[in-house]
Amino acid sequence: MAIATLASRAAGFLRIVVLAAALGLGTRLLDSYNVANTLPNAVYELVVGGAMASVVVPLLTRAALTEPDDGVVYAQRLLSLMVYGLSAVTVVAVFAAPLLVDLYTPGFTAEQRDLAVVFSRYFLPQILFYGVSATAGAVLNIRGRFAAPMWAPLCNSLVVIAVGLTYLAIGGSTGIAGLTTGQLTLLAVGTTAGVFAQLTLVVWALARSGFPVRLRLDPRGIAIRRIGRLGGWVLISVVAAQVLLAVATRSASLSGPGGITAYQNAYAVFQVPFAVIALSVMTAMLPRLSRSAARLDHARVIRDLSLAVRVAAVTMAPIAVAMMVLGGQIAILLFGHGRSAAATVSLLGLVVAAFGLALVPFTGYMILQRGFYALQDTKTPALIAAGVAAIGVAGCLGAAWLLPSADIVVGIPLAYAAAYTVGLITTALVLRRRLGRIDGNRLVRTHLRILVAATVGAGCAAVTVQAVAPLVPPGWAGSPVTIAVAALAGGLGYVAAGRLLHLTELRHLVATALHSVRGG
């Protein structure tokens, strides 16, 4: 799963790089495209996305355990409900496209706003594609098949990469005024075609698994009221997250041209290690947690949650350090070429570095929330998420009010870091009260050791960057060398400090990696 996710995320990154090279990082055209492409995900998450892991997967798991047909009819009815419901939502969203664009972009010019509305009307049908793909993927996961849902985003990215390269090859405009109807259609239709390809692969894999894919005209019998009752609290959680996203995007738009792109691309960098490592752990862990919770085996729930948090933190800490120390070099390597503006690349590096502070607390917070979802408690994490979003919103508004316009976008990830740190601590304390214990002493000891080891690694990496700087050419040509040498030095420092501190989770990870490399 991690390999599939890594491949998909690598392709997703290449997609971002290709689009930045083709449309120009820091241009108003790319900002309009990015905002419009954010809307389908935002609406999907608001309507059903948040309920997928917290409500749908546990219900599918229970149906598979209790229904005589292993939950096949239940899954068919649920899939049918998604198709009918999201089709209606998509139609409403397309008509409401101007309102959705205005919600996210107070800093756009009239020209940018009009283009974003046109793009969004092409992109919003992705809501249906995302929903059906996610539901089919959840059914596959319950049936013990994890590969296709992890590989499917790769198809999406490959299609959009081809679109971006074609746009670059035909000399597509980087300005809104020079954008022709054909160029706009290529970008708009091609982007949505990528999501449709993702949907096609997942549904095909579901059919190949032996599951009878069919729509039922009457989706009743899946406890819609129960889903609504559980999902109501999830909706609060999702609304809170979307409010934070909207405020962050609005604040980034106030940073001027390139502000939204810098925020969104840095956030994409931030999401890669989380998706490759933590999301893979959580996807495999949730069905097992749900089964343990259904059997009232709270000791196993605690053990699995503690292990997941500790392993994820040990793995994420050096990546967070790399983002903080090498943020500028990472931005140059990924985006410092093509039609990208140098000022936007530099700004992007600062935002990447700031996002490094949020990586470990965000990962721990997201993993611990799965404990509540496995217990089918959606109220508690929703209330915590609302508090986290309130802190994040306050931080983003404070950045927009206190910082110079060019620096507003740098303050956004700092607000995220503060919000998710509070969220992690609060979730751990509340979950401890719910389960009686949460392996707290071990978690605290492990995180303190990780902090010390990561500080040593950061020092080694920073010293290496200063030493290498005079020896390599500036800009894109020298960034790969700087990143490779500094990452090696920082990684060795982190591992050495971890061994001295008896960081057992790190020792196990290193031993597993060496065993795999040797062909074990």
Contacts in CASP RR format, 6 or more apart in sequence:
PFRMAT RR
TARGET T0000
AUTHOR 0000-0000-0000
METHOD contacts of the structure
MODEL  1
MAIATLASRAAGFLRIVVLAAALGLGTRLLDSYNVANTLPNAVYELVVGG
AMASVVVPLLTRAALTEPDDGVVYAQRLLSLMVYGLSAVTVVAVFAAPLL
VDLYTPGFTAEQRDLAVVFSRYFLPQILFYGVSATAGAVLNIRGRFAAPM
WAPLCNSLVVIAVGLTYLAIGGSTGIAGLTTGQLTLLAVGTTAGVFAQLT
LVVWALARSGFPVRLRLDPRGIAIRRIGRLGGWVLISVVAAQVLLAVATR
SASLSGPGGITAYQNAYAVFQVPFAVIALSVMTAMLPRLSRSAARLDHAR
VIRDLSLAVRVAAVTMAPIAVAMMVLGGQIAILLFGHGRSAAATVSLLGL
VVAAFGLALVPFTGYMILQRGFYALQDTKTPALIAAGVAAIGVAGCLGAA
WLLPSADIVVGIPLAYAAAYTVGLITTALVLRRRLGRIDGNRLVRTHLRI
LVAATVGAGCAAVTVQAVAPLVPPGWAGSPVTIAVAALAGGLGYVAAGRL
LHLTELRHLVATALHSVRGG
1 146 0 8 1.000
1 147 0 8 1.000
1 150 0 8 1.000
1 280 0 8 1.000
1 283 0 8 1.000
1 284 0 8 1.000
2 276 0 8 1.000
2 277 0 8 1.000
2 280 0 8 1.000
4 147 0 8 1.000
4 150 0 8 1.000
4 151 0 8 1.000
4 154 0 8 1.000
5 150 0 8 1.000
5 275 0 8 1.000
5 276 0 8 1.000
5 279 0 8 1.000
5 280 0 8 1.000
6 276 0 8 1.000
7 151 0 8 1.000
7 154 0 8 1.000
8 150 0 8 1.000
8 151 0 8 1.000
8 152 0 8 1.000
8 153 0 8 1.000
8 154 0 8 1.000
8 157 0 8 1.000
9 153 0 8 1.000
9 271 0 8 1.000
9 272 0 8 1.000
9 275 0 8 1.000
9 276 0 8 1.000
11 153 0 8 1.000
11 154 0 8 1.000
11 157 0 8 1.000
11 158 0 8 1.000
11 161 0 8 1.000
12 153 0 8 1.000
12 157 0 8 1.000
12 268 0 8 1.000
13 268 0 8 1.000
13 269 0 8 1.000
13 272 0 8 1.000
13 334 0 8 1.000
14 157 0 8 1.000
14 161 0 8 1.000
15 157 0 8 1.000
15 160 0 8 1.000
15 161 0 8 1.000
16 265 0 8 1.000
16 268 0 8 1.000
16 334 0 8 1.000
17 334 0 8 1.000
17 335 0 8 1.000
18 160 0 8 1.000
18 161 0 8 1.000
18 164 0 8 1.000
18 165 0 8 1.000
18 168 0 8 1.000
19 30 0 8 1.000
19 33 0 8 1.000
19 160 0 8 1.000
19 164 0 8 1.000
20 30 0 8 1.000
20 261 0 8 1.000
20 265 0 8 1.000
20 335 0 8 1.000
20 338 0 8 1.000
20 339 0 8 1.000
20 340 0 8 1.000
21 168 0 8 1.000
21 337 0 8 1.000
21 338 0 8 1.000
21 339 0 8 1.000
21 340 0 8 1.000
22 164 0 8 1.000
22 165 0 8 1.000
22 167 0 8 1.000
22 168 0 8 1.000
22 172 0 8 1.000
22 339 0 8 1.000
23 29 0 8 1.000
23 30 0 8 1.000
23 33 0 8 1.000
23 167 0 8 1.000
23 174 0 8 1.000
23 339 0 8 1.000
24 30 0 8 1.000
24 174 0 8 1.000
24 338 0 8 1.000
24 339 0 8 1.000
24 340 0 8 1.000
24 341 0 8 1.000
25 258 0 8 1.000
25 261 0 8 1.000
25 265 0 8 1.000
25 335 0 8 1.000
25 336 0 8 1.000
25 339 0 8 1.000
25 340 0 8 1.000
25 341 0 8 1.000
25 344 0 8 1.000
25 345 0 8 1.000
25 348 0 8 1.000
26 257 0 8 1.000
26 258 0 8 1.000
26 259 0 8 1.000
26 261 0 8 1.000
26 262 0 8 1.000
26 340 0 8 1.000
26 341 0 8 1.000
26 344 0 8 1.000
27 174 0 8 1.000
27 175 0 8 1.000
27 257 0 8 1.000
27 258 0 8 1.000
27 339 0 8 1.000
27 341 0 8 1.000
28 108 0 8 1.000
28 109 0 8 1.000
28 111 0 8 1.000
28 112 0 8 1.000
28 175 0 8 1.000
28 176 0 8 1.000
28 257 0 8 1.000
29 115 0 8 1.000
29 173 0 8 1.000
29 174 0 8 1.000
29 175 0 8 1.000
29 176 0 8 1.000
29 179 0 8 1.000
30 258 0 8 1.000
30 261 0 8 1.000
31 108 0 8 1.000
31 112 0 8 1.000
31 253 0 8 1.000
31 257 0 8 1.000
31 258 0 8 1.000
31 259 0 8 1.000
31 260 0 8 1.000
31 261 0 8 1.000
32 108 0 8 1.000
32 112 0 8 1.000
32 113 0 8 1.000
32 115 0 8 1.000
32 116 0 8 1.000
32 119 0 8 1.000
32 176 0 8 1.000
33 116 0 8 1.000
33 119 0 8 1.000
33 187 0 8 1.000
34 260 0 8 1.000
34 261 0 8 1.000
34 264 0 8 1.000
35 101 0 8 1.000
35 104 0 8 1.000
35 105 0 8 1.000
35 108 0 8 1.000
35 116 0 8 1.000
35 120 0 8 1.000
35 249 0 8 1.000
35 260 0 8 1.000
36 101 0 8 1.000
36 116 0 8 1.000
36 117 0 8 1.000
36 118 0 8 1.000
36 119 0 8 1.000
36 120 0 8 1.000
36 122 0 8 1.000
36 123 0 8 1.000
37 119 0 8 1.000
37 123 0 8 1.000
37 191 0 8 1.000
38 104 0 8 1.000
38 245 0 8 1.000
38 249 0 8 1.000
38 264 0 8 1.000
39 93 0 8 1.000
39 97 0 8 1.000
39 100 0 8 1.000
39 101 0 8 1.000
39 104 0 8 1.000
39 120 0 8 1.000
39 123 0 8 1.000
39 124 0 8 1.000
40 93 0 8 1.000
40 123 0 8 1.000
40 124 0 8 1.000
40 125 0 8 1.000
40 126 0 8 1.000
40 127 0 8 1.000
40 130 0 8 1.000
40 195 0 8 1.000
41 126 0 8 1.000
41 130 0 8 1.000
42 100 0 8 1.000
42 242 0 8 1.000
42 245 0 8 1.000
42 246 0 8 1.000
43 89 0 8 1.000
43 93 0 8 1.000
43 100 0 8 1.000
43 124 0 8 1.000
43 127 0 8 1.000
44 86 0 8 1.000
44 126 0 8 1.000
44 127 0 8 1.000
44 130 0 8 1.000
44 131 0 8 1.000
45 238 0 8 1.000
45 241 0 8 1.000
45 242 0 8 1.000
46 235 0 8 1.000
46 238 0 8 1.000
46 239 0 8 1.000
46 242 0 8 1.000
47 86 0 8 1.000
47 89 0 8 1.000
47 127 0 8 1.000
48 82 0 8 1.000
48 86 0 8 1.000
48 131 0 8 1.000
48 134 0 8 1.000
49 131 0 8 1.000
49 134 0 8 1.000
49 238 0 8 1.000
50 234 0 8 1.000
50 237 0 8 1.000
50 238 0 8 1.000
51 227 0 8 1.000
51 230 0 8 1.000
51 231 0 8 1.000
51 234 0 8 1.000
51 235 0 8 1.000
51 238 0 8 1.000
52 134 0 8 1.000
52 135 0 8 1.000
52 138 0 8 1.000
53 282 0 8 1.000
53 286 0 8 1.000
53 370 0 8 1.000
53 373 0 8 1.000
54 230 0 8 1.000
54 231 0 8 1.000
54 234 0 8 1.000
54 237 0 8 1.000
54 369 0 8 1.000
54 372 0 8 1.000
54 373 0 8 1.000
54 378 0 8 1.000
54 381 0 8 1.000
55 227 0 8 1.000
55 230 0 8 1.000
55 231 0 8 1.000
55 234 0 8 1.000
55 373 0 8 1.000
55 378 0 8 1.000
56 78 0 8 1.000
56 135 0 8 1.000
56 138 0 8 1.000
56 227 0 8 1.000
57 138 0 8 1.000
57 141 0 8 1.000
57 142 0 8 1.000
57 286 0 8 1.000
57 287 0 8 1.000
57 290 0 8 1.000
57 373 0 8 1.000
58 286 0 8 1.000
58 290 0 8 1.000
58 373 0 8 1.000
58 374 0 8 1.000
58 376 0 8 1.000
59 74 0 8 1.000
59 78 0 8 1.000
59 222 0 8 1.000
59 223 0 8 1.000
59 226 0 8 1.000
59 227 0 8 1.000
60 71 0 8 1.000
60 74 0 8 1.000
60 75 0 8 1.000
60 78 0 8 1.000
60 138 0 8 1.000
60 139 0 8 1.000
60 142 0 8 1.000
61 142 0 8 1.000
61 287 0 8 1.000
61 290 0 8 1.000
61 291 0 8 1.000
61 294 0 8 1.000
62 290 0 8 1.000
62 294 0 8 1.000
63 71 0 8 1.000
63 74 0 8 1.000
63 75 0 8 1.000
64 70 0 8 1.000
64 71 0 8 1.000
64 142 0 8 1.000
64 143 0 8 1.000
65 291 0 8 1.000
65 294 0 8 1.000
67 73 0 8 1.000
67 74 0 8 1.000
72 211 0 8 1.000
72 212 0 8 1.000
73 216 0 8 1.000
74 221 0 8 1.000
74 222 0 8 1.000
75 139 0 8 1.000
75 142 0 8 1.000
75 211 0 8 1.000
76 212 0 8 1.000
76 213 0 8 1.000
76 214 0 8 1.000
76 215 0 8 1.000
76 216 0 8 1.000
77 216 0 8 1.000
77 218 0 8 1.000
77 219 0 8 1.000
77 220 0 8 1.000
77 221 0 8 1.000
77 222 0 8 1.000
78 135 0 8 1.000
78 219 0 8 1.000
78 222 0 8 1.000
79 132 0 8 1.000
79 135 0 8 1.000
79 136 0 8 1.000
79 139 0 8 1.000
79 213 0 8 1.000
79 215 0 8 1.000
80 215 0 8 1.000
80 216 0 8 1.000
80 217 0 8 1.000
80 219 0 8 1.000
81 219 0 8 1.000
81 222 0 8 1.000
81 224 0 8 1.000
82 131 0 8 1.000
82 132 0 8 1.000
82 135 0 8 1.000
83 128 0 8 1.000
83 132 0 8 1.000
83 215 0 8 1.000
84 219 0 8 1.000
86 127 0 8 1.000
86 128 0 8 1.000
86 131 0 8 1.000
86 132 0 8 1.000
87 128 0 8 1.000
89 127 0 8 1.000
89 128 0 8 1.000
90 124 0 8 1.000
90 125 0 8 1.000
90 127 0 8 1.000
90 128 0 8 1.000
93 100 0 8 1.000
93 124 0 8 1.000
93 127 0 8 1.000
94 121 0 8 1.000
94 124 0 8 1.000
94 125 0 8 1.000
97 117 0 8 1.000
97 120 0 8 1.000
97 121 0 8 1.000
97 124 0 8 1.000
98 117 0 8 1.000
100 120 0 8 1.000
101 108 0 8 1.000
101 113 0 8 1.000
101 116 0 8 1.000
101 117 0 8 1.000
101 120 0 8 1.000
102 113 0 8 1.000
103 246 0 8 1.000
103 250 0 8 1.000
104 246 0 8 1.000
104 249 0 8 1.000
104 250 0 8 1.000
104 253 0 8 1.000
105 112 0 8 1.000
105 113 0 8 1.000
105 116 0 8 1.000
105 249 0 8 1.000
105 250 0 8 1.000
105 253 0 8 1.000
105 260 0 8 1.000
106 250 0 8 1.000
106 253 0 8 1.000
106 254 0 8 1.000
107 250 0 8 1.000
107 253 0 8 1.000
107 254 0 8 1.000
107 256 0 8 1.000
108 116 0 8 1.000
108 253 0 8 1.000
111 176 0 8 1.000
111 177 0 8 1.000
112 176 0 8 1.000
115 176 0 8 1.000
115 179 0 8 1.000
118 184 0 8 1.000
118 188 0 8 1.000
119 184 0 8 1.000
119 187 0 8 1.000
119 188 0 8 1.000
122 188 0 8 1.000
122 189 0 8 1.000
122 191 0 8 1.000
122 192 0 8 1.000
123 188 0 8 1.000
123 191 0 8 1.000
123 192 0 8 1.000
125 192 0 8 1.000
126 192 0 8 1.000
126 195 0 8 1.000
129 192 0 8 1.000
129 195 0 8 1.000
129 196 0 8 1.000
129 198 0 8 1.000
129 199 0 8 1.000
130 195 0 8 1.000
130 199 0 8 1.000
132 199 0 8 1.000
132 203 0 8 1.000
133 149 0 8 1.000
133 152 0 8 1.000
133 195 0 8 1.000
133 198 0 8 1.000
133 199 0 8 1.000
133 202 0 8 1.000
133 203 0 8 1.000
136 149 0 8 1.000
136 199 0 8 1.000
136 202 0 8 1.000
136 203 0 8 1.000
136 205 0 8 1.000
136 206 0 8 1.000
136 213 0 8 1.000
137 148 0 8 1.000
137 149 0 8 1.000
137 202 0 8 1.000
137 206 0 8 1.000
139 206 0 8 1.000
139 211 0 8 1.000
140 146 0 8 1.000
140 148 0 8 1.000
140 149 0 8 1.000
140 202 0 8 1.000
140 205 0 8 1.000
140 206 0 8 1.000
140 209 0 8 1.000
140 211 0 8 1.000
141 149 0 8 1.000
141 283 0 8 1.000
141 287 0 8 1.000
142 287 0 8 1.000
143 209 0 8 1.000
143 211 0 8 1.000
144 287 0 8 1.000
145 205 0 8 1.000
145 209 0 8 1.000
146 283 0 8 1.000
146 284 0 8 1.000
147 205 0 8 1.000
148 201 0 8 1.000
148 202 0 8 1.000
148 204 0 8 1.000
148 205 0 8 1.000
148 206 0 8 1.000
149 202 0 8 1.000
149 205 0 8 1.000
150 280 0 8 1.000
151 201 0 8 1.000
152 198 0 8 1.000
152 199 0 8 1.000
152 201 0 8 1.000
152 202 0 8 1.000
153 198 0 8 1.000
155 194 0 8 1.000
155 197 0 8 1.000
155 198 0 8 1.000
155 200 0 8 1.000
155 201 0 8 1.000
156 194 0 8 1.000
156 195 0 8 1.000
156 197 0 8 1.000
156 198 0 8 1.000
157 194 0 8 1.000
158 197 0 8 1.000
159 190 0 8 1.000
159 193 0 8 1.000
159 194 0 8 1.000
159 197 0 8 1.000
160 190 0 8 1.000
160 191 0 8 1.000
160 194 0 8 1.000
163 186 0 8 1.000
163 187 0 8 1.000
163 190 0 8 1.000
163 191 0 8 1.000
163 193 0 8 1.000
164 187 0 8 1.000
166 186 0 8 1.000
167 183 0 8 1.000
167 186 0 8 1.000
167 187 0 8 1.000
170 183 0 8 1.000
172 179 0 8 1.000
172 180 0 8 1.000
172 183 0 8 1.000
173 179 0 8 1.000
173 180 0 8 1.000
173 183 0 8 1.000
174 339 0 8 1.000
203 213 0 8 1.000
206 213 0 8 1.000
207 213 0 8 1.000
230 376 0 8 1.000
230 378 0 8 1.000
231 378 0 8 1.000
232 378 0 8 1.000
232 382 0 8 1.000
233 378 0 8 1.000
233 379 0 8 1.000
233 381 0 8 1.000
233 382 0 8 1.000
234 378 0 8 1.000
234 382 0 8 1.000
235 382 0 8 1.000
236 382 0 8 1.000
236 383 0 8 1.000
236 385 0 8 1.000
236 386 0 8 1.000
237 378 0 8 1.000
237 381 0 8 1.000
237 382 0 8 1.000
237 385 0 8 1.000
237 386 0 8 1.000
240 382 0 8 1.000
240 385 0 8 1.000
240 386 0 8 1.000
240 387 0 8 1.000
240 388 0 8 1.000
240 389 0 8 1.000
240 390 0 8 1.000
241 385 0 8 1.000
241 389 0 8 1.000
243 389 0 8 1.000
243 393 0 8 1.000
244 388 0 8 1.000
244 389 0 8 1.000
244 392 0 8 1.000
244 393 0 8 1.000
244 396 0 8 1.000
244 419 0 8 1.000
247 392 0 8 1.000
247 393 0 8 1.000
247 396 0 8 1.000
247 397 0 8 1.000
248 263 0 8 1.000
248 396 0 8 1.000
248 412 0 8 1.000
248 415 0 8 1.000
248 416 0 8 1.000
249 260 0 8 1.000
249 263 0 8 1.000
249 264 0 8 1.000
251 396 0 8 1.000
251 397 0 8 1.000
251 399 0 8 1.000
251 400 0 8 1.000
251 408 0 8 1.000
251 409 0 8 1.000
251 412 0 8 1.000
252 259 0 8 1.000
252 260 0 8 1.000
252 262 0 8 1.000
252 263 0 8 1.000
252 264 0 8 1.000
252 408 0 8 1.000
252 409 0 8 1.000
252 412 0 8 1.000
253 259 0 8 1.000
253 260 0 8 1.000
254 400 0 8 1.000
254 405 0 8 1.000
254 408 0 8 1.000
255 262 0 8 1.000
255 263 0 8 1.000
255 347 0 8 1.000
255 405 0 8 1.000
255 406 0 8 1.000
255 407 0 8 1.000
255 408 0 8 1.000
255 409 0 8 1.000
256 405 0 8 1.000
256 406 0 8 1.000
257 344 0 8 1.000
258 341 0 8 1.000
258 344 0 8 1.000
258 347 0 8 1.000
259 344 0 8 1.000
259 347 0 8 1.000
259 409 0 8 1.000
261 344 0 8 1.000
261 348 0 8 1.000
262 344 0 8 1.000
262 347 0 8 1.000
262 348 0 8 1.000
262 351 0 8 1.000
262 409 0 8 1.000
263 351 0 8 1.000
263 409 0 8 1.000
263 412 0 8 1.000
265 334 0 8 1.000
265 335 0 8 1.000
265 348 0 8 1.000
266 331 0 8 1.000
266 348 0 8 1.000
266 349 0 8 1.000
266 351 0 8 1.000
266 352 0 8 1.000
266 354 0 8 1.000
266 355 0 8 1.000
266 413 0 8 1.000
267 355 0 8 1.000
267 413 0 8 1.000
269 323 0 8 1.000
269 330 0 8 1.000
269 334 0 8 1.000
269 352 0 8 1.000
269 355 0 8 1.000
270 323 0 8 1.000
270 352 0 8 1.000
270 355 0 8 1.000
270 356 0 8 1.000
270 358 0 8 1.000
270 359 0 8 1.000
270 413 0 8 1.000
273 315 0 8 1.000
273 316 0 8 1.000
273 319 0 8 1.000
273 359 0 8 1.000
274 316 0 8 1.000
274 359 0 8 1.000
274 362 0 8 1.000
274 363 0 8 1.000
274 366 0 8 1.000
277 312 0 8 1.000
277 315 0 8 1.000
277 316 0 8 1.000
277 363 0 8 1.000
278 312 0 8 1.000
278 316 0 8 1.000
278 363 0 8 1.000
278 364 0 8 1.000
278 366 0 8 1.000
278 367 0 8 1.000
281 308 0 8 1.000
281 311 0 8 1.000
281 312 0 8 1.000
281 367 0 8 1.000
282 308 0 8 1.000
282 366 0 8 1.000
282 367 0 8 1.000
282 370 0 8 1.000
285 304 0 8 1.000
285 308 0 8 1.000
285 367 0 8 1.000
285 370 0 8 1.000
286 370 0 8 1.000
286 373 0 8 1.000
286 374 0 8 1.000
288 304 0 8 1.000
289 301 0 8 1.000
289 304 0 8 1.000
289 305 0 8 1.000
289 370 0 8 1.000
289 371 0 8 1.000
289 373 0 8 1.000
289 374 0 8 1.000
290 373 0 8 1.000
290 374 0 8 1.000
292 298 0 8 1.000
292 300 0 8 1.000
292 301 0 8 1.000
292 304 0 8 1.000
292 374 0 8 1.000
293 301 0 8 1.000
293 371 0 8 1.000
293 374 0 8 1.000
293 375 0 8 1.000
293 376 0 8 1.000
298 435 0 8 1.000
298 436 0 8 1.000
301 371 0 8 1.000
301 374 0 8 1.000
301 375 0 8 1.000
301 435 0 8 1.000
302 435 0 8 1.000
302 437 0 8 1.000
302 438 0 8 1.000
302 439 0 8 1.000
303 439 0 8 1.000
305 367 0 8 1.000
305 368 0 8 1.000
305 370 0 8 1.000
305 371 0 8 1.000
305 431 0 8 1.000
305 438 0 8 1.000
305 439 0 8 1.000
306 438 0 8 1.000
306 439 0 8 1.000
306 440 0 8 1.000
306 442 0 8 1.000
306 443 0 8 1.000
308 367 0 8 1.000
309 364 0 8 1.000
309 367 0 8 1.000
309 368 0 8 1.000
309 443 0 8 1.000
310 442 0 8 1.000
310 443 0 8 1.000
310 446 0 8 1.000
310 505 0 8 1.000
311 505 0 8 1.000
311 509 0 8 1.000
312 363 0 8 1.000
312 364 0 8 1.000
312 367 0 8 1.000
313 360 0 8 1.000
313 363 0 8 1.000
313 364 0 8 1.000
313 446 0 8 1.000
313 447 0 8 1.000
313 450 0 8 1.000
314 446 0 8 1.000
314 450 0 8 1.000
314 503 0 8 1.000
314 505 0 8 1.000
314 506 0 8 1.000
314 509 0 8 1.000
315 509 0 8 1.000
316 359 0 8 1.000
316 360 0 8 1.000
316 363 0 8 1.000
317 360 0 8 1.000
317 450 0 8 1.000
317 451 0 8 1.000
317 453 0 8 1.000
317 454 0 8 1.000
317 494 0 8 1.000
318 454 0 8 1.000
318 457 0 8 1.000
318 490 0 8 1.000
318 491 0 8 1.000
318 494 0 8 1.000
319 359 0 8 1.000
320 356 0 8 1.000
320 357 0 8 1.000
320 359 0 8 1.000
320 360 0 8 1.000
320 454 0 8 1.000
321 454 0 8 1.000
321 457 0 8 1.000
321 458 0 8 1.000
321 461 0 8 1.000
321 490 0 8 1.000
321 494 0 8 1.000
322 330 0 8 1.000
322 461 0 8 1.000
322 486 0 8 1.000
322 487 0 8 1.000
322 490 0 8 1.000
323 330 0 8 1.000
323 352 0 8 1.000
323 353 0 8 1.000
323 355 0 8 1.000
323 356 0 8 1.000
323 359 0 8 1.000
324 353 0 8 1.000
324 356 0 8 1.000
324 357 0 8 1.000
324 458 0 8 1.000
325 353 0 8 1.000
325 458 0 8 1.000
325 459 0 8 1.000
325 461 0 8 1.000
325 462 0 8 1.000
325 465 0 8 1.000
325 486 0 8 1.000
326 461 0 8 1.000
326 465 0 8 1.000
326 482 0 8 1.000
326 483 0 8 1.000
326 486 0 8 1.000
326 487 0 8 1.000
327 349 0 8 1.000
327 350 0 8 1.000
327 352 0 8 1.000
327 353 0 8 1.000
328 346 0 8 1.000
328 348 0 8 1.000
328 349 0 8 1.000
328 350 0 8 1.000
328 352 0 8 1.000
328 353 0 8 1.000
329 465 0 8 1.000
329 479 0 8 1.000
329 482 0 8 1.000
329 483 0 8 1.000
329 486 0 8 1.000
330 349 0 8 1.000
330 352 0 8 1.000
330 479 0 8 1.000
330 483 0 8 1.000
331 345 0 8 1.000
331 346 0 8 1.000
331 348 0 8 1.000
331 349 0 8 1.000
331 352 0 8 1.000
332 345 0 8 1.000
332 349 0 8 1.000
332 475 0 8 1.000
332 476 0 8 1.000
332 479 0 8 1.000
333 476 0 8 1.000
333 479 0 8 1.000
333 480 0 8 1.000
333 483 0 8 1.000
335 344 0 8 1.000
335 345 0 8 1.000
335 348 0 8 1.000
336 342 0 8 1.000
336 345 0 8 1.000
336 475 0 8 1.000
336 476 0 8 1.000
337 476 0 8 1.000
347 406 0 8 1.000
347 409 0 8 1.000
347 410 0 8 1.000
350 410 0 8 1.000
351 409 0 8 1.000
351 410 0 8 1.000
351 412 0 8 1.000
351 413 0 8 1.000
354 410 0 8 1.000
354 411 0 8 1.000
354 412 0 8 1.000
354 413 0 8 1.000
354 414 0 8 1.000
354 417 0 8 1.000
355 413 0 8 1.000
355 416 0 8 1.000
355 417 0 8 1.000
356 413 0 8 1.000
356 417 0 8 1.000
357 413 0 8 1.000
357 414 0 8 1.000
357 417 0 8 1.000
358 413 0 8 1.000
358 416 0 8 1.000
358 417 0 8 1.000
358 420 0 8 1.000
360 450 0 8 1.000
361 417 0 8 1.000
361 420 0 8 1.000
361 421 0 8 1.000
361 423 0 8 1.000
361 424 0 8 1.000
362 416 0 8 1.000
362 420 0 8 1.000
362 424 0 8 1.000
364 424 0 8 1.000
365 388 0 8 1.000
365 420 0 8 1.000
365 423 0 8 1.000
365 424 0 8 1.000
365 427 0 8 1.000
368 424 0 8 1.000
368 427 0 8 1.000
368 428 0 8 1.000
368 431 0 8 1.000
369 381 0 8 1.000
369 384 0 8 1.000
369 385 0 8 1.000
369 427 0 8 1.000
371 431 0 8 1.000
372 378 0 8 1.000
372 380 0 8 1.000
372 381 0 8 1.000
372 427 0 8 1.000
372 431 0 8 1.000
372 434 0 8 1.000
373 381 0 8 1.000
375 434 0 8 1.000
377 434 0 8 1.000
380 430 0 8 1.000
380 434 0 8 1.000
381 427 0 8 1.000
384 423 0 8 1.000
384 426 0 8 1.000
384 427 0 8 1.000
384 430 0 8 1.000
387 419 0 8 1.000
387 422 0 8 1.000
387 423 0 8 1.000
388 419 0 8 1.000
388 420 0 8 1.000
388 422 0 8 1.000
388 423 0 8 1.000
388 426 0 8 1.000
389 419 0 8 1.000
391 415 0 8 1.000
391 418 0 8 1.000
391 419 0 8 1.000
391 422 0 8 1.000
392 415 0 8 1.000
392 416 0 8 1.000
392 418 0 8 1.000
392 419 0 8 1.000
393 415 0 8 1.000
394 415 0 8 1.000
395 411 0 8 1.000
395 414 0 8 1.000
395 415 0 8 1.000
395 418 0 8 1.000
395 419 0 8 1.000
396 411 0 8 1.000
396 412 0 8 1.000
396 415 0 8 1.000
398 415 0 8 1.000
399 407 0 8 1.000
399 408 0 8 1.000
399 410 0 8 1.000
399 411 0 8 1.000
399 412 0 8 1.000
399 414 0 8 1.000
399 415 0 8 1.000
400 408 0 8 1.000
403 410 0 8 1.000
403 411 0 8 1.000
428 438 0 8 1.000
428 440 0 8 1.000
428 443 0 8 1.000
431 438 0 8 1.000
432 438 0 8 1.000
432 440 0 8 1.000
446 503 0 8 1.000
446 505 0 8 1.000
449 498 0 8 1.000
449 501 0 8 1.000
449 502 0 8 1.000
449 503 0 8 1.000
450 503 0 8 1.000
452 497 0 8 1.000
452 501 0 8 1.000
453 493 0 8 1.000
453 494 0 8 1.000
453 497 0 8 1.000
453 498 0 8 1.000
453 501 0 8 1.000
453 503 0 8 1.000
453 506 0 8 1.000
454 494 0 8 1.000
456 493 0 8 1.000
456 494 0 8 1.000
456 496 0 8 1.000
456 497 0 8 1.000
457 489 0 8 1.000
457 490 0 8 1.000
457 491 0 8 1.000
457 493 0 8 1.000
457 494 0 8 1.000
457 497 0 8 1.000
458 490 0 8 1.000
459 490 0 8 1.000
460 489 0 8 1.000
460 490 0 8 1.000
460 491 0 8 1.000
460 492 0 8 1.000
460 493 0 8 1.000
460 494 0 8 1.000
461 486 0 8 1.000
461 487 0 8 1.000
461 489 0 8 1.000
461 490 0 8 1.000
461 491 0 8 1.000
462 486 0 8 1.000
463 489 0 8 1.000
464 485 0 8 1.000
464 486 0 8 1.000
464 489 0 8 1.000
464 490 0 8 1.000
465 482 0 8 1.000
465 486 0 8 1.000
468 481 0 8 1.000
468 482 0 8 1.000
468 485 0 8 1.000
468 486 0 8 1.000
469 482 0 8 1.000
472 478 0 8 1.000
472 481 0 8 1.000
472 482 0 8 1.000
495 506 0 8 1.000
495 510 0 8 1.000
498 506 0 8 1.000
498 507 0 8 1.000
499 506 0 8 1.000
499 507 0 8 1.000
END
